[in-house]
Every structure is written in structure tokens, then in C-alpha cells.
Amino acid sequence: MAGPPVLPYNSIMVWFPLLLVACVVSAVACARLCRAATAAAEHGGGAPGEGELTLGEAAFLSGGPGRVTDLTLVSMHRARRLLLARTGWATVVDASGGGDELERAVLGAIGPAGQAPVPRLRPVVAAAACVRRIEEGLVARGLAVPAAGRREVAAGLRAVRGAFLLTAALGVVAVPLVPEAEWTRTVAGFTLPLTASGLCLAIGLLPRGRWASHAGQRLLAGLSADDPLTALATRGPSVLEPELRAALGTARG
């Protein structure tokens, strides 16, 4: 006597729960990052667009303390107060005094030896009190994202990065569990959460969105990049000649 018919193998029941987990985790992580980024960018303390930006302020809003440091080093190099060698060393040419607080911070970081490697100078100058004052002034004017907001965005970025890696791992696990004929559909299913988390991660890593509020971004958009130092402040070391990029340790950026 024949037994009951055997139910056909339903491959969807194998990979669909994994896809559901990937979608939920990615959606939660992306929502967290978007919420943190929106709250940070909408911080306001002054009238949007009010006032003008100094080069140091523009550099901070575009790339944070590191960009301010690069701007100061290159400015001193062009003024022949500092020599930036392709080997990555900075040598004092003129320490006769003058200059602003940022230049004095660079000279102080180099020290009495008159020479120091740029990779050692950059974090020291970036942490200087004068750079913190630039940040505090921009935050007070509503042009920069406050530190608390940046921490929330950083936490959101970590969550999205984790969701991206988890989705990729679940996709790798799911594909071998289904018949070969179902591979295309399975891969296509995991493409959606991978794309969503990948796009959120890419947008969240943009330097300008990390440091500048909406008001700050509007002021930056009004700056002309015709001047080489302004271009460096707003666009980064990629606008420099290869020798200076090598000196700053950003030969590819």
C-alpha cells in the first residue's frame, strides 16, 4: 500500500529566514545611522549661513582636525617657513616668530631639533588647543557637528558595517544550502540589504557630512576653490602636487 505523497523540497524555507534576518538587521542599523546623522547635521546655534569662514574653519568643516593640520603645514611650506620633503619629514626654515596660533602649534610640535616626521606631527597639531577652539567656535555658531553627535554617527557607522558583514556572511551560508537552480534568486535576495547597508556606509563616511552641519555645508558650498589653499581646505590633499601628497603621507588621496 502506497504511503502519503512526499512533499516537494521547498528551498525557500532554507534561505528565506536568513534573508529575513539580514534585512531586519540592515534596516535597523541603517535607520540608526540616518537618525544620528540627521540629528547631528541639523544642530544649530546660529543663523544658517551667517558670517564668513576662515580657511582653518573651512578645513575643519570639510575634514576635521586632520585637514586643519594639512592646511597649516602646506601653508607654511608655501610661505617658505617650513620645508615638506617627499620623504615625509618637515624641516623648519624660518622660526623667527610671527604666524598664527596654528603655525606656532606646528613649530612647537616640531620642537628645538627643527625637524620631525610628518606622521608624528599630524596628531599632535590636530589635538592642539587652537584647533579645539576652532571646533568650539564652529559648534557655537551651529556650523559644526558637536562631539556627541559625531559619537552617535560613529556608533551608527559601526552598526551598519556590522550589518553589511553579517549580510555577506549569511549570503555565503545560504547559497550552498539551496539547489543550483535557486542560486540566482538567492543571491538577488541578499543583494538588497547588502546594497542598502553599503550605500549608507559610503554616505556616512563622507568627511564633510561628518564634521559640518547643514548650515556649515551651505557655507562651504559658497566657497570658491580657485585659490590653491582654499581648494586644499575644502577638497583635501588630492588637489596637491604628488610631492606634497607624499610628504603628508596621502600620496593616493
C-alpha positions as CSV (number, residue, x, y, z in Angstrom):
1,M,0.0,0.0,0.0
2,A,1.4,3.3,-1.1
3,G,2.3,5.8,1.6
4,P,1.4,9.5,1.6
5,P,3.0,11.6,-1.2
6,V,6.3,13.1,-0.3
7,L,6.1,16.9,-0.1
8,P,8.5,18.6,-2.6
9,Y,11.6,20.2,-1.2
10,N,10.9,23.9,-0.6
11,S,14.2,25.7,-0.9
12,I,12.7,29.0,0.1
13,M,12.3,27.7,3.6
14,V,16.1,27.2,3.8
15,W,17.4,30.7,2.8
16,F,14.4,33.0,3.3
17,P,14.8,33.1,7.2
18,L,18.5,34.0,6.7
19,L,17.5,36.7,4.3
20,L,14.8,38.0,6.7
21,V,17.4,38.3,9.5
22,A,19.8,40.2,7.1
23,C,17.0,42.6,6.1
24,V,15.9,43.3,9.7
25,V,19.5,43.9,10.9
26,S,20.4,46.1,8.0
27,A,17.2,48.1,8.3
28,V,17.7,48.7,12.0
29,A,21.3,49.7,11.5
30,C,20.6,52.0,8.6
31,A,17.8,53.7,10.4
32,R,20.0,54.2,13.4
33,L,22.7,55.8,11.3
34,C,20.3,58.0,9.3
35,R,18.7,59.2,12.5
36,A,22.0,60.0,14.1
37,A,23.3,61.8,11.0
38,T,20.2,63.8,10.6
39,A,20.2,64.9,14.2
40,A,23.8,65.8,14.1
41,A,23.6,67.7,10.8
42,E,20.6,69.7,12.0
43,H,22.4,71.0,15.1
44,G,22.1,74.8,15.0
45,G,23.4,77.5,17.3
46,G,23.5,80.4,14.9
47,A,21.7,81.7,11.8
48,P,22.4,79.4,8.9
49,G,24.9,80.9,6.5
50,E,25.6,83.8,8.9
51,G,29.2,85.2,8.8
52,E,32.2,84.0,6.8
53,L,34.6,81.2,7.2
54,T,38.4,81.4,7.7
55,L,40.5,78.9,5.9
56,G,41.1,77.0,9.1
57,E,37.3,76.8,9.8
58,A,36.6,75.7,6.2
59,A,39.3,73.0,6.6
60,F,37.7,71.8,9.9
61,L,34.2,71.6,8.5
62,S,35.5,69.7,5.4
63,G,37.8,67.3,7.1
64,G,38.2,67.9,10.8
65,P,41.4,68.5,12.7
66,G,43.5,66.4,10.3
67,R,42.5,68.7,7.4
68,V,43.4,71.8,9.5
69,T,46.8,70.3,10.2
70,D,47.4,69.6,6.5
71,L,46.3,73.1,5.6
72,T,48.7,74.6,8.1
73,L,51.7,72.5,7.0
74,V,51.2,73.3,3.3
75,S,50.6,77.0,4.0
76,M,53.9,77.2,5.9
77,H,55.6,75.2,3.2
78,R,54.4,77.7,0.5
79,A,55.4,80.6,2.7
80,R,58.9,79.1,2.9
81,R,58.7,78.8,6.7
82,L,58.7,75.0,6.5
83,L,60.1,72.5,4.1
84,L,58.0,69.4,3.5
85,A,60.2,66.7,2.0
86,R,58.8,63.9,-0.2
87,T,60.4,61.5,2.4
88,G,57.8,62.6,4.9
89,W,59.9,64.9,7.1
90,A,59.1,68.6,8.0
91,T,62.1,70.9,8.5
92,V,61.8,74.4,10.0
93,V,63.2,77.1,7.6
94,D,62.0,80.2,9.4
95,A,61.3,80.1,13.2
96,S,61.7,83.8,13.7
97,G,58.3,84.2,15.2
98,G,55.0,85.6,13.9
99,G,52.4,83.5,12.3
100,D,49.1,82.5,13.9
101,E,48.3,80.0,16.6
102,L,48.2,77.1,14.2
103,E,51.7,77.8,12.9
104,R,53.0,78.2,16.4
105,A,51.5,74.8,17.2
106,V,53.3,73.2,14.3
107,L,56.6,74.8,15.4
108,G,56.0,73.7,19.0
109,A,55.3,70.1,17.8
110,I,58.5,70.0,15.8
111,G,60.5,71.2,18.8
112,P,64.0,72.5,19.1
113,A,65.5,69.9,16.8
114,G,63.9,71.8,13.9
115,Q,62.9,68.6,12.1
116,A,60.3,65.9,12.7
117,P,58.4,63.3,10.7
118,V,55.1,64.5,9.4
119,P,53.2,61.4,10.7
120,R,54.3,62.3,14.2
121,L,53.3,66.0,13.8
122,R,49.9,65.5,12.4
123,P,48.1,64.0,15.6
124,V,50.0,66.4,17.9
125,V,48.8,69.5,15.9
126,A,45.3,68.1,15.4
127,A,45.0,67.8,19.2
128,A,46.3,71.3,19.9
129,A,44.2,73.8,21.9
130,C,43.9,76.2,19.0
131,V,42.3,73.5,16.9
132,R,39.8,72.7,19.7
133,R,39.0,76.5,19.8
134,I,38.2,76.4,16.1
135,E,35.8,73.5,16.7
136,E,34.2,75.1,19.7
137,G,33.6,78.3,17.8
138,L,32.0,76.5,14.9
139,V,29.8,74.4,17.1
140,A,28.6,77.5,19.0
141,R,27.7,79.1,15.6
142,G,25.8,76.0,14.6
143,L,28.1,75.2,11.7
144,A,29.9,72.1,13.0
145,V,28.5,68.8,14.4
146,P,29.1,68.6,18.1
147,A,31.3,65.8,19.6
148,A,28.3,63.9,21.0
149,G,26.7,63.9,17.5
150,R,29.8,62.6,16.0
151,R,30.0,59.8,18.5
152,E,26.4,58.8,17.7
153,V,27.2,58.8,14.0
154,A,30.3,56.7,14.6
155,A,28.2,54.2,16.6
156,G,25.7,54.1,13.7
157,L,28.6,53.5,11.2
158,R,29.8,50.6,13.3
159,A,26.3,49.1,13.3
160,V,25.9,49.4,9.5
161,R,29.4,48.0,9.0
162,G,28.4,45.0,11.2
163,A,25.1,44.6,9.3
164,F,26.9,44.6,6.0
165,L,29.4,41.9,7.1
166,L,26.6,39.8,8.6
167,T,24.5,40.0,5.5
168,A,27.5,39.0,3.4
169,A,28.2,36.1,5.7
170,L,24.6,34.9,5.7
171,G,24.5,35.1,1.9
172,V,27.6,32.9,1.7
173,V,26.0,30.4,4.1
174,A,22.6,30.4,2.3
175,V,23.8,29.8,-1.3
176,P,25.3,26.3,-0.8
177,L,22.1,25.2,1.1
178,V,19.8,25.6,-2.0
179,P,19.8,23.8,-5.3
180,E,22.0,25.3,-8.0
181,A,18.9,26.4,-9.9
182,E,18.0,28.7,-7.0
183,W,21.4,30.4,-6.6
184,T,20.5,33.4,-8.8
185,R,17.3,34.1,-6.8
186,T,19.1,33.6,-3.5
187,V,21.9,36.0,-4.5
188,A,19.4,38.5,-5.8
189,G,17.6,38.4,-2.5
190,F,20.7,39.2,-0.4
191,T,21.7,42.0,-2.8
192,L,19.0,44.3,-1.4
193,P,20.2,44.5,2.2
194,L,23.8,44.5,1.0
195,T,23.2,47.4,-1.3
196,A,21.3,49.4,1.3
197,S,23.9,48.9,4.1
198,G,26.7,49.6,1.6
199,L,25.2,52.9,0.4
200,C,24.5,54.0,4.0
201,L,28.1,53.2,4.9
202,A,29.5,55.1,2.0
203,I,27.4,58.2,2.6
204,G,28.1,58.1,6.3
205,L,31.9,58.0,5.7
206,L,31.9,61.3,3.7
207,P,34.1,63.7,5.7
208,R,32.0,66.8,5.1
209,G,28.9,65.2,6.4
210,R,30.8,64.0,9.5
211,W,32.0,67.4,10.6
212,A,29.7,70.1,9.1
213,S,26.1,70.7,9.9
214,H,23.7,71.7,7.2
215,A,24.4,75.3,7.8
216,G,28.1,74.7,7.6
217,Q,27.8,72.7,4.4
218,R,25.9,75.6,2.8
219,L,28.7,78.0,3.7
220,L,31.3,75.6,2.3
221,A,29.3,75.3,-0.9
222,G,29.7,79.0,-1.4
223,L,33.5,79.0,-1.3
224,S,35.4,79.2,-4.5
225,A,38.2,76.6,-4.9
226,D,40.2,78.8,-7.3
227,D,42.8,79.6,-4.6
228,P,45.0,76.5,-4.0
229,L,44.8,76.7,-0.2
230,T,41.0,77.0,-0.3
231,A,40.9,74.0,-2.6
232,L,43.1,72.1,-0.1
233,A,40.8,73.2,2.8
234,T,37.6,72.1,1.1
235,R,38.7,69.2,-1.1
236,G,41.6,67.7,0.7
237,P,45.2,66.7,-0.3
238,S,44.0,65.2,-3.6
239,V,44.4,68.7,-5.1
240,L,48.1,68.9,-4.2
241,E,51.0,68.0,-6.4
242,P,52.4,64.5,-5.9
243,E,55.4,65.6,-3.9
244,L,53.3,67.3,-1.2
245,R,50.9,64.4,-1.1
246,A,53.8,62.1,-0.5
247,A,55.1,64.4,2.2
248,L,51.8,64.4,4.0
249,G,51.5,60.6,3.7
250,T,48.5,60.9,1.4
251,A,50.1,60.0,-2.0
252,R,46.9,58.2,-3.0
253,G,44.4,60.7,-1.6
